[in-house]
Amino acid sequence: MFEIVRFENPRVLWWLVVLVPMVAYYLYRTLQGRAAIRVSTTGGVERLRHTYRYWLRHAPFVLRCGAVALLIVAMARPQSAEDHRQVDAEGIDIVMALDISGSMLARDFTPDRLTAAKEIGAKFILDRPTDRIGLVVFAGEAFTQSPITTDHVSLVNLLHQIESGMIADGTAVGNGLATAVNRLKESDSPSRVVILLTDGVNNSGQIDPITAAQIAQDYGIRVYTIGVGSEGVAPTPSLNAWGGISFVQAKVEIDEEMLRRIAEQTGGRYFRATDNTKLAEIYAEINRLEKTKVEIENFVKYSEVYHPWLLLALALLLLEILSRYIFLRQIP
């Protein structure tokens, strides 16, 4: 009837044994019988049909027993419980800087480098629900696709909307990193991180990548760099003589020395991804390295629920009185 998880005074429940002598005494008196009205013969009475009063003659006693049982349960103080959880999360502010130059459409990843980076990056975002994450894209220049936010669903949607060709082609690694640092420099988070992903060599922009790394170091921002591209050559999109796109085998050129210097200077790490699986492993490794501090405190709040039991017991006592002295009144 009511959800009970414990009794404050469970020993009171032993009082329920009082029902045993009550029932025994009632049975004794019923079997003994008692005088009522003296008549000359019971022949005519025996042929009468039993009314509802006959079948309900034990109802007052049953109601009394029920009332006593409910009163004892109420005195034992039944209680319900509510589980409460207090979560204290100390998140990390992260900006993902993603190269969207034309070479990111190379098909040494499935289906290509950019699509693989978006799909695996989206999973990384959703795996970090307590962090604020932002998104910067760069090619020949850089811009912020999303400032740092905890609305990860919207962020993933913005990530999937990214396409190569949104901005002038090129690879401005320094501009991309500087833009990401600019999104984090005002953050008051104790841990600030940039994940920089590119597949080429810095050939555009106004800011040197090492200078951008120095700025990140000055602000205490850690940079993880990821170079994407298989070893050797990869099918890369190129304009053909008719102005269309065709794929040619082009040499994979990644300035790993530059990416390694950026990571080491800022206290991060450099990773090389040669396929989808390796890229997913890199994001999983970064996920492990950048642990979010989460403290969970569980406590239980107990509430008294004896009131319904007490009210029901009183209702049964009232019903017993009504039935005994009005509906099932007996002749002494």
ABEGO torsion letter per residue (X at the ends): XBBBABBABAAAAAAAAAAAAAAAAAAAAAAAEBBBBBBABAAAAAABBBBAAAAAAAAAAAAAAAAAAAAAAAAAGBBBBBBBBBBBBBBBBBBBBBBABAAAABAABOABAAAAAAAAAAAAAAABAABBBBBBBBBABBBBABBBBABAAAAAAAAAABBBGABBBEBBAAAAAAAAAAAAAABABABBBBBBBBABBBABEABBAAAAAAAAAAAGBBBBBBBBEBBEBBBBBBBBAAGBBBBBBBBBBBBAAAAAAAAAAAGBBBBBBABAAAAAAAAAAAAAABBBBBBBBBBBBBBBAAAAAAAAAAAAAAAAAAAAAAAABBBX
